[in-house]
Amino acid sequence: MSDPALHALFERLRNTSGRKLLIADEHLDCSALLQLKAVPELQILTNRQDIQLCAQQAGLSSVFNDMDLTPLGAAFDLIAYRISKEKALVHQIINQSARHLSAQGELVLAGFKDEGTKTYISKAEQYFGCKAQITRGERQLQVATLQLVRLGEPLDARQYGELQLIAEQDGLRIFSKPGQYGWNKIDGGSAHLIHCLGQQLQAGLIKPTTALDLGCGYGYLALQAARLGIASITATDNNAAAVFSCLHNFAENQIPGEVIADDCAANLPAQFDLVLCNPPFHRGFETEQALTEKFVLSAFRHLKKGGCALFVVNHFIPLDAVAAPWFHGIELPFRDKQFKVFKLSC
Ligand SMILES: C[S@@+](CC[C@H](N)C(=O)[O-])C[C@H]1O[C@@H](n2cnc3c(N)ncnc32)[C@H](O)[C@@H]1O
């Protein structure tokens, strides 16, 4: 396993008796999870559909939701948590952990200095009313163990559980919530993609009636595609917060179509006239070319013959090279210093 923070947590999970909970988000992958198969009394909580499927296949007990510990009950002897990228989520997990530990139960936080770990540990100390035991490791890793002494003020989780109206645009009311990528803004790249989609439709270059929004987030591309007249939209994402927000936005804006939790549409057999995608290019704190390849291949598999995909990526992502083995037509309808929009035809 390449992440020393996860490695440290896995050691604790293996060496602790009693009920244990691992909070699993973007840092985990299937191969890492399989190393925990033999750990007794282990529960996994994840907001990622791919991790949930992998845990189920490995026979691990797991719950998939938007990082809500409520259904898991109380009295864990250990809660192990690899610090996430998003501050609101980290605060939400620390706040909830206090209510789900046994009397002598421990919360173990692991992360690196440049991820804000020191600040999170000090906030958790104030909330738990205790002094953390801290061990240090390679690359300025910090692993903190906390036991609840006296509950203080909860950390600011930006009203984690609530949908918030983030934009009113083109007659659309767009809601989102913490727990997903760029949750409180409209992505600049996605706005460029929609501009290109409008141009393609207006010029009659494409005439789609069905579209797939692959990695939909709160559903910006799907909502805009419906506004531009595409009759039926399917939106899918791996992340529970994204699916929850997108479902709400479909209902709020009366979008014809459905929203599905899935790992890059792996379990979605349907094919579409158009795929819209602003793919992720990092997992946790690391960038990952394999993710781009996974999304391009999924787009190809979900297109009808003669269909096309519009992708937006940061200017340094070599999407054309990744797409070349699959798509016979690769055009670049837009580029600036930050983004490139590709039209991929099959
Ligand atoms: C850059 S965001 C784009 C969000 C949205 N389409 C937009 O334009 O605002 C990438 C999205 O991909 C999702 N994602 C990451 N890995 C995924 C996977 N394996 N399967 C499906 N979606 C995934 C993330 O949760 C995130 O919502």
The ligand as an SDF file (V2000), in Angstrom:
LIG
                    3D

 27 29  0  0  0  0  0  0  0  0999 V2000
  -14.7890   17.1450  -11.7780 C   0  0  0  0  0  0  0  0  0  0  0  0
  -16.2070   16.4940  -10.9810 S   0  0  0  0  0  0  0  0  0  0  0  0
  -17.4640   16.9460  -12.1070 C   0  0  0  0  0  0  0  0  0  0  0  0
  -18.8180   17.0400  -11.4770 C   0  0  0  0  0  0  0  0  0  0  0  0
  -19.9600   17.5240  -12.4090 C   0  0  0  0  0  0  0  0  0  0  0  0
  -20.0940   16.7000  -13.5950 N   0  0  0  0  0  0  0  0  0  0  0  0
  -19.7690   18.9640  -12.8290 C   0  0  0  0  0  0  0  0  0  0  0  0
  -19.5700   19.1860  -14.0090 O   0  0  0  0  0  0  0  0  0  0  0  0
  -19.8150   19.8510  -11.9710 O   0  0  0  0  0  0  0  0  0  0  0  0
  -15.9690   14.7710  -11.2010 C   0  0  0  0  0  0  0  0  0  0  0  0
  -17.0510   13.8740  -10.6260 C   0  0  0  0  0  0  0  0  0  0  0  0
  -16.6970   12.5020  -10.8590 O   0  0  0  0  0  0  0  0  0  0  0  0
  -17.1450   11.7340   -9.7640 C   0  0  0  0  0  0  0  0  0  0  0  0
  -16.4210   10.4660   -9.7120 N   0  0  0  0  0  0  0  0  0  0  0  0
  -15.1800   10.2070   -9.2490 C   0  0  0  0  0  0  0  0  0  0  0  0
  -14.8820    8.9150   -9.3750 N   0  0  0  0  0  0  0  0  0  0  0  0
  -15.9690    8.3180   -9.9220 C   0  0  0  0  0  0  0  0  0  0  0  0
  -16.2730    6.9790  -10.3190 C   0  0  0  0  0  0  0  0  0  0  0  0
  -15.4060    5.9900  -10.1560 N   0  0  0  0  0  0  0  0  0  0  0  0
  -17.4980    6.7620  -10.8640 N   0  0  0  0  0  0  0  0  0  0  0  0
  -18.3880    7.7630  -11.0430 C   0  0  0  0  0  0  0  0  0  0  0  0
  -18.1520    9.0350  -10.6930 N   0  0  0  0  0  0  0  0  0  0  0  0
  -16.9480    9.3100  -10.1400 C   0  0  0  0  0  0  0  0  0  0  0  0
  -16.8860   12.6220   -8.5650 C   0  0  0  0  0  0  0  0  0  0  0  0
  -17.6590   12.2140   -7.4510 O   0  0  0  0  0  0  0  0  0  0  0  0
  -17.2810   13.9910   -9.1230 C   0  0  0  0  0  0  0  0  0  0  0  0
  -18.6320   14.2620   -8.8710 O   0  0  0  0  0  0  0  0  0  0  0  0
  1  2  1  0
  2  3  1  0
  2 10  1  0
  3  4  1  0
  4  5  1  0
  5  6  1  0
  5  7  1  0
  7  8  2  0
  7  9  1  0
 10 11  1  0
 11 12  1  0
 11 26  1  0
 12 13  1  0
 13 14  1  0
 13 24  1  0
 14 15  1  0
 14 23  1  0
 15 16  2  0
 16 17  1  0
 17 18  1  0
 17 23  2  0
 18 19  1  0
 18 20  2  0
 20 21  1  0
 21 22  2  0
 22 23  1  0
 24 25  1  0
 24 26  1  0
 26 27  1  0
M  CHG  2   2   1   9  -1
M  END
$$$$
